[in-house]
Amino acid sequence: MSVPEIRRVGVVGLGAMGAGIAQLAIEAGFETVGREVSDELGSAARDKIAHFLQRKVDKERMTSTERESALGQLSLTTELADLADCDLVIEAIVEDLDAKLELFGALEGIVRPDAILATNTSALSVTEIAAGVSTPERVVGMHFFNPAPLMPLVEIVRAELSSDEAVEAAFGVGERLGKRPIRCHDTPGFVVNRVLIPLLNDCIRVLDEARVSPEDLDTAMTAGAGWPMGPCTLVDLVGIDVHVHASEALYEKLREPRMAPPPRIVAMKNAGLLGRKSGRGFYSYD
Ligand SMILES: NC(=O)c1ccc[n+]([C@@H]2O[C@H](COP(=O)([O-])OP(=O)(O)OC[C@H]3O[C@@H](n4cnc5c(N)ncnc54)[C@H](O)[C@@H]3O)[C@@H](O)[C@H]2O)c1
């Protein structure tokens, strides 16, 4: 398939991930159309982006003029029809297959036939999402990491029927967004989560098996294995609920016992100990 030069990018869903992706797109100079389900959510996302760009100005990583020009690249809408002229649409809506299938089906009737459709899903199959459209060759995964403006990696995921051109175009956009893209196939957890989730679950099990404290486990892995951050600190940062959900999703697909969330962390989630965001997880935060 031939793919267009990517000038105009649509981002559907401006939540935690979508707002970060839209920020990257406007900073890279793409005309960007952000679609939210309500005007209020759209404005909240724009305010958040404006705030983060102001912080960059304050830290002298960007000028006020660059900030204004970036913000000028962002238009907001609640109508999918306003994505008609986008060369690439990145979907970052709720992690629900039916919602994504419905969205991709609708987008197919709106965007040009050569426009690329990308999903930021973490745990769903890109191939299954692509199966919802009649032109699956244009569907790829672009899996950003949270927070998207700060985390350098983006996994460019090839689904069963993705075309080489769509994969390479998405890879090129990843580079233009200032990321370090990698290419991989559509398998559960892609690359990072496939490796990291069972590993973090091992760490959590070791807390009980070796009767080691979270502090000492973190010291063990930073001082003994060269990790930049200890596993308990990392899971607190990611969110206990997010980690449990990702573990369950991976376990459901691969059925390997190490993928299943350890009971200790499920109990933490049920008790509302969600890590940094709730003020308490393995550690307490004031
Ligand atoms: N949060 C993470 O760490 C992370 C990392 C990588 C990928 N992801 C993936 O990114 C996607 C978005 O996650 P998030 O954390 O930004 O979620 P979020 O809850 O912050 O945002 C979800 C967005 O979806 C919109 N939405 C909800 N229901 C919708 C529907 N039926 N139709 C259209 N829009 C709808 C909401 O208005 C909101 O903008 C998910 O697929 C998630 O798996 C998340």
The ligand as a MOL file (V3000), in Angstrom:
LIG
                    3D

  0  0  0     0  0            999 V3000
M  V30 BEGIN CTAB
M  V30 COUNTS 44 48 0 0 0
M  V30 BEGIN ATOM
M  V30 1 N -1.6170 4.4740 31.2940 0
M  V30 2 C -0.5810 3.7480 30.8600 0
M  V30 3 O 0.4160 3.5080 31.5740 0
M  V30 4 C -0.5750 3.2390 29.4500 0
M  V30 5 C 0.6480 2.9780 28.8250 0
M  V30 6 C 0.6540 2.5410 27.4950 0
M  V30 7 C -0.5450 2.3600 26.8350 0
M  V30 8 N -1.7300 2.6000 27.4810 0 CHG=1
M  V30 9 C -2.9760 2.4050 26.7090 0
M  V30 10 O -3.4290 3.6750 26.2710 0
M  V30 11 C -4.8670 3.6670 26.1680 0
M  V30 12 C -5.4180 4.8120 26.9960 0
M  V30 13 O -4.9940 4.6430 28.3380 0
M  V30 14 P -4.9380 5.8760 29.3520 0
M  V30 15 O -4.1490 5.4230 30.5170 0
M  V30 16 O -4.5860 7.1200 28.6310 0 CHG=-1
M  V30 17 O -6.4910 5.9540 29.7910 0
M  V30 18 P -7.3120 7.1930 30.3620 0
M  V30 19 O -8.3960 6.5930 31.1870 0
M  V30 20 O -6.4390 8.2160 30.9550 0
M  V30 21 O -7.9940 7.8220 29.0330 0
M  V30 22 C -8.9500 7.1030 28.3020 0
M  V30 23 C -9.5350 7.9930 27.2130 0
M  V30 24 O -10.5420 7.2690 26.5020 0
M  V30 25 C -11.7050 8.0960 26.3250 0
M  V30 26 N -12.8240 7.1700 26.2240 0
M  V30 27 C -13.3310 6.4010 27.1980 0
M  V30 28 N -14.3060 5.6150 26.6900 0
M  V30 29 C -14.3750 5.8900 25.3650 0
M  V30 30 C -15.1600 5.3950 24.3030 0
M  V30 31 N -16.0810 4.4360 24.4770 0
M  V30 32 N -14.9780 5.9210 23.0590 0
M  V30 33 C -14.0550 6.8730 22.8620 0
M  V30 34 N -13.2780 7.3780 23.8360 0
M  V30 35 C -13.4420 6.8840 25.0620 0
M  V30 36 C -11.7000 8.9710 27.5380 0
M  V30 37 O -12.4700 10.1390 27.3010 0
M  V30 38 C -10.2070 9.2500 27.7140 0
M  V30 39 O -9.7990 10.2680 26.8680 0
M  V30 40 C -5.3090 2.2690 26.6130 0
M  V30 41 O -5.4420 1.4550 25.4920 0
M  V30 42 C -4.1260 1.8080 27.4820 0
M  V30 43 O -4.0170 0.4070 27.5470 0
M  V30 44 C -1.7730 3.0660 28.7580 0
M  V30 END ATOM
M  V30 BEGIN BOND
M  V30 1 1 1 2
M  V30 2 2 2 3
M  V30 3 1 2 4
M  V30 4 1 4 5
M  V30 5 2 4 44
M  V30 6 2 5 6
M  V30 7 1 6 7
M  V30 8 2 7 8
M  V30 9 1 8 9
M  V30 10 1 8 44
M  V30 11 1 9 10
M  V30 12 1 9 42
M  V30 13 1 10 11
M  V30 14 1 11 12
M  V30 15 1 11 40
M  V30 16 1 12 13
M  V30 17 1 13 14
M  V30 18 2 14 15
M  V30 19 1 14 16
M  V30 20 1 14 17
M  V30 21 1 17 18
M  V30 22 2 18 19
M  V30 23 1 18 20
M  V30 24 1 18 21
M  V30 25 1 21 22
M  V30 26 1 22 23
M  V30 27 1 23 24
M  V30 28 1 23 38
M  V30 29 1 24 25
M  V30 30 1 25 26
M  V30 31 1 25 36
M  V30 32 1 26 27
M  V30 33 1 26 35
M  V30 34 2 27 28
M  V30 35 1 28 29
M  V30 36 1 29 30
M  V30 37 2 29 35
M  V30 38 1 30 31
M  V30 39 2 30 32
M  V30 40 1 32 33
M  V30 41 2 33 34
M  V30 42 1 34 35
M  V30 43 1 36 37
M  V30 44 1 36 38
M  V30 45 1 38 39
M  V30 46 1 40 41
M  V30 47 1 40 42
M  V30 48 1 42 43
M  V30 END BOND
M  V30 END CTAB
M  END
